[in-house]
Amino acid sequence: MQANPFLKRIEFIILLVPVLVPFIYVPLWSVLDFFYYPKYLALLVVVSILLVMVALNAKMIGLLFRWDWINRLVLIYFAFLTLSLFFSHDLQLSLGGQFLRYDGYVTQMLYLFLFLFARLIKKIPTWFIEGIVIGSTLLAFYALLQANGLEIFTRDLTRMHWTKPFATFGNPNFLGAYLVLTLPWHLYLILFKHKRYAYFTYSLVFYVLLINMTRSAWIGFIATLVFIVSMQFIFKHPIKRKELLSLVFISLALIFFHNIFSDQALLGRFLSITSDFNALVKQQGNIDTLGSFRLFIWVRVIELIKDYPLFGVGIENLHIVFMERFNQDSIAMFGRVMIADKAHNEYLHLAVTSGIPSLIAYLAFLIGSAFDNYKQLKDPTIFILASAIFGYCAQAFFNISVVSVAYIFWIYLGLLNRYNRDFNQE
């Protein structure tokens, strides 16, 4: 059957988004936001173009909106997000999002449409995977320059003296989340496509993951590796031992090198994960300080969830209620008012801003996607795609959803749940 050229254009556009949008960055003193608003605008433009294309071709509407059970789950989740708007403390903020965040309801709808458009793709082409690998390598190189004090572009006042790399993402944590989503494709090219150049790209990106010193990203990539190893025992992909051992050697060598180069800072940072966990389990010391003070936020967010269980405090409204309730706590802890606009745990944040039912619907969608695609892990591309999604979900326990990264995650989910799955990849 001849391919639909209209559909092919849509596929091409949606696949370009995770490859090119990470590079959108406007480092000019004449603008207030170098990182987030430009990417938000790019996503808005892309989705608008795609929707116009669908509107001009009535047949595409039926292809895009199919009433299967995956779409039912995701639409239930977005229905709860919509309901939460009626209970928001600040509706305008919920719709558009905060300045420098842009993570409001409009952005969530962009994610929904990106997910739906990604479901239209029949094959995940090789050029897409190579584009992700090349793009992440270039951005990792930029981050490496930053880590060594070589900044190519103008920095804003907030980041003027930062030593941790953040590339075009505005924050080391967000760069880390991006690396978690892209590193598995480097492994794919090595283990399944036997591309020699991928050893270099993997080494560079993995090294930047190390020097990034972001524990949530480390946990995310470890979760990715655990997923790959555990699923490999079940599906037994024909992975060459030589290539696997080479990856292990390269990874350990880079870890050893950076630990020496950083005067044991890498080891200390890594061990702080286990020390924080042990202190939490044994209730030793001031647990509010654990996880870079994440526990301080989590404990109080849970209190707010109990007070607003059904529809939350409103999308992007957490800081309003948090400051009203816990100003004195933050002054006692930090000597100042701390503005907690995010829960630093995507799952708690979803529950506190849009309610427990929305969190349940979201988790049901993720778990349903996992079960629906379990047998398809025999395909190497789906195997690696699922590992990237799993890694992102793991790091989300300690990180926040941001417009500069989350759209990639939603496109991945769309690719995982494609309507017409053809596993003979190009």
N, C-alpha and C positions, 0 to 999 in steps of 0.2 A: 504493500500500500504506500502511495506517495505521501511523503511528510507534508503536513500543513505548514506552509511558509509563514503564516500569521503566528501560529503557535511556536514555530522555531524562533521568531523574533522575540517573543515573550520569554522563552527559555534563555536565550542569549542575554537579554537584559538582566533577568533575575540572577543568573550565574555570575554576571560581572559585579554585582553588588558586594559580595564578601571579598572580592579580589581588589576592587578599586576604592570603595568608600573609606577603608582604613587610611588611605593616603590623603583624604580631604582634611586640610589643615590650613588655617589662614593666620600665619604669624606676623601680624601687622599692628603697630601701636595704635592705628586708627580704629581698630575693632576691639570690643571688650571681651569677646570669647573666641579664642583661637581654636578650640578643640571640639566643643559639643554642638553648638548651634550650627556650624557649617555642615556637620554630618547629619544633624536633624533635618536641615533644609534639603540636603541631597536625598535623603530617604523620602521626604515629602514629595519632592519632584518626581522621583522614580515611580513611587506608588501612584501618583496622579497620572503620569503618562500611561502606566499599565492599565489603570482603570478606564481611561479614555479609549485606549485600544480595545478593551473588552466591550465598552459601550457602543463602539462603532461596528462591532461584529457580534450580533445577537447570539449566534451559536456558541460563542465563547462563554457566555454567562452560565449556561448549563454545564459546561466543562469545569468552570472555576468553582461553582457552588454545588457540590454534590452532597447529598444527605446520607453519607455513610456514618458509621458510629464514631470514627475519629473526629470528624467535623462536629458531630453532636456534642462530644465531650468538650472540645475546645470552645464551641459556641456557648455551652452552659457556663464555662469559666468566664467568658466575656460578658455573658448576661449578668453574672454576679458583679463584675466590675462596673457595669452600667447601673445596676441597682445601687451600688455604693455611692454613686454621684448624688443621689437624693438625700443622703445622710452626711454629706461632706460638710465640714466646718467652713470651708472656703471653696465654693464650686468653681470659681474662675481658676484658682490654683490647681484644682483637680483636673480640669480640662486641659490646660496648657502646660502645667508643670512649673517648677521653680526656675528662676534664672540660674544658669550654669548646670541645670539638671535636664530640663525638657523631657521629663519622664512621666508626663501626665497621660490622661485618657487618650488624647489624640495620638501620642506615640505608641500606646498599646494597640490602637487600631492599625497603625502602620505595621506593627509586628504581625497582627492577624492577617493582613493582606499579603505580606511577604511570605508567610507560612502557606497560605492558600495558593499563591502563584508558584511557589516552589514545588507544591504537590503536582503541578501540571507536567513537570519535567519527566521524560521517559527514561533517559539515560544520564548518568553522571559522567560527562566526558573527561578524557584525560587532560585536556587543556585547562579545565577548571581546577583540577587537583594541582597541576603544575603551576597555575597562576597563583593559587593560595601559597604554595611553597616558595615561589619566587618573591611574592609580595611580602610574606612574613620574614623572609631572609633580608630583604632590603630594609624593612622597618627595624629588624633586630640589629642590623649594622648601624643604623642611625642611633638606636638606643645605646649601642656599644660606644659610639663616639661621645654621646652625652655622659656616659659613666666615666669616661676618661677626660672630661672637662672640655670636650670639643663640640660646641654647639653651632650648628650650621645657621639656624634661624634666630630671630629675635625672641627673647623670652619675656613673658609678662612678669609683673612684680611679684606675684604669688610664687612663681617657680624660679625666680632669679638665682637663688643660691641652693637649689636642690642638687643633691649629689646622686640620688637614685635615678635611673633612666625611666622615662615615661613615653618616649617616642612621640607619636602623634595622638596619644590617647589621654594626655592631661594628668595622669596619675599612675604611679608604679603598679598599683593594684589592678587597674584597668588594662594596662599593658600585659600583666600576668595572666589575666583572664583570656585575652586575645591569644597569647602564646599557648595556653592550654587547648584552645580550639583549633590551633593550626599545627602544632607539633606532631600530632598523629599522622598527618599527611606526609611528613618527611619519613616517618617510619614505613608508611605504605610504599613509598617509592623505593625504599631500600629492601624491604622484606618481600614485596610482591612484584615489583617492577624491576628490581635489580639495577637501579640507576646509581652509578658510582658517584656522580656529583652530589647526590642526596646525602652522602656521608658528610660533606662539607657544610651543606645547608643545615643539616640536623645539628652538627657540632656548634655552629654559630648561634642558632636559635636556642639550643639547650643551654649554652653558656650564658646567654643573656637572661634566661630564666633563673639561672643561679645568681648572677650578680644583681638581679632585680630584688632579691632578698624579700620576696613576698611569700609569706607562709601559706596563704590560701591557694596561691598558684602552685606551689610545691605539692600541697595536698591534692590538688586537682590532677596534676600530672601523675602523681603516684597512683591515684585512683584509676587513671587511664591505663597505666601499666598493669595494675592488678586485674582490670577488666580484660585486657588483651591476653594476659597469661592464663587466667582462669577459663576464659572462653576457648582459648587455644586447646586446652585439654579436652574440650568437648567436640570442637569442630575440626581439629587437627589439620589446619591449613599447611600446605607444603612449604614450610619456612626452612631455609637452609641454615644449618647450625653455624656455618662459618660467618654468615652475615649477622646472625644473632649474637654470636660471641664478639664480633667486631663492635657492635653497638654497645654491648656491656662494657667492653674495654674502653671505648671512647668516652662513655658517660662517666665511668669511674675515674679515668685520667683527668677529665675536666673538673670533676668534683674535688679531687685531690689537689690539682693545680690551684683552683680558686681558693680552697681552704687555706693553703700555704700563703698565697698571694694576699689574702684578706686577713692574715695574722689570726687564723682560727675563728674569724667572725662567722663564716659559713656554718661551721660545726656548732658554734654557740647558738646561732639563730635557729638551726634545726632542732637542737636539743631543747630549746625553749618551748617547742610544741609539746613534747612529752612532759616537761616540768609543769607547764600550765595545766595540762590534763590531770596529772597526778595531784596537783594542789586543789583542783576542782573536786576530784573524787574524794579526797581526804578532808576537804573543807579546811585547808590550812591557809593561814594568812588572810589578807583582804582579797576575797575572790572578785570584787568589783574591778580590780586592776588587771585581771587575767585577760589574755587575748588582746593586748593593746587596748584595755578598758572596754572590750566588747561585752564582757559580762555585766558591767555597769549598765549598759544600754539594754541588753537582753532581759535582765531581771525586771526592769521597769517597763519594757515593751510588753512582756507577758502580763503584767498588771493591767496595762491598757487593753490588751486583748480580752481579758476577763470582763472589763467594763464595757467594751464595744464588740461583743462576740459575733454578731450577725453581719454587720455591714461596715465595721471598722470606723476609723476616724476620718476617712476620706483619702483618696489617692493624693499623694504629695502633701498631705496635711500633718504628718507625724510631728514635725517640729513645733507646730502650734500647740498641740495638746501636751507634748512632752515638756515644753517650757512652762506651761501653766501648772503642771503637776509636780515637776521635779527640779525646779529652779534651785531650791534650797539644797537639795541633794548634790547637784552639780557644783554649787558654790563650796559646799563642805568638802567635796572630793578634789576639785580642781582649783579652787580659789576664784572661780569666775563662772559665769553662766555658759554652759556648753550647749550648743545648738545641735541636737541630734535629729537630723532630717531623714536619716536612713537607719534601719535596724542593724545594718551590717550582717544580715542574714536574710537572704532573699525570701525564705519561707516564712520567717517571723514577720518580715516587712509586709508581705502580702496579706497575712492574717490580720495585722494591726491596721492596715490602711483600707482593706476592702472586705474583711471579715473571714471567719473560719470557713464558711461554705465555699468561698472563692478559692481558698487554699486547698480544700478537699477536692474541688473540681479540677484545679490545676494539677495536683498530684495524681488524680485519677487519669487525666489526659496523658501525663508522662508515663505512668505505669502501664496504661493501656497501650501506648505506643510501643513500649518495651515488649510486652507479651505478643502483640500483633506482628512484630518484626523479628521475634526470637529465631525462628527457623531460617530467616534470610541471612543470618550471620555467617552462613556457609559461603556467602559471597564476600570476597576480601574487601570490596569497597564499602559495603554496608557494615562489615565487621569494624573497620577503622572509623567510619562515620559514627557508629554507635559508641565507640570508645571515647571519641571527642565529646559527644553529648554527655556521657556518663561523667567524664572528668569535669566538665563545666558544672554539672549539677552538684558534684562534690565540693568544688571550690565555692559554690554559691552559699554554702553553710556559713561562710566567713566573709563574704564579699557582698557587694551591692550590684543591682542591675543598672546599667548605664546605657544611654543611647549610642555611645561610641563603640559598644561591643555586642549588646544583647540582640541586635538585629541578625547578627551572624548565627547565633544560637537558634533563633526562630527559623531562619532559612534552612539550617541543618535539620531541624525537626520536620520541615516540609519535605526535604529530600529523603529523609528516612521513611516518611509516610506517603511516598509518591502514589498517585492513583494507578498508573500503569507501570508496574515495576518490570523493567527489562534488565536482567542481571548479566547480559553479555555486554559489558561496558566497552565503550569506544576506546 
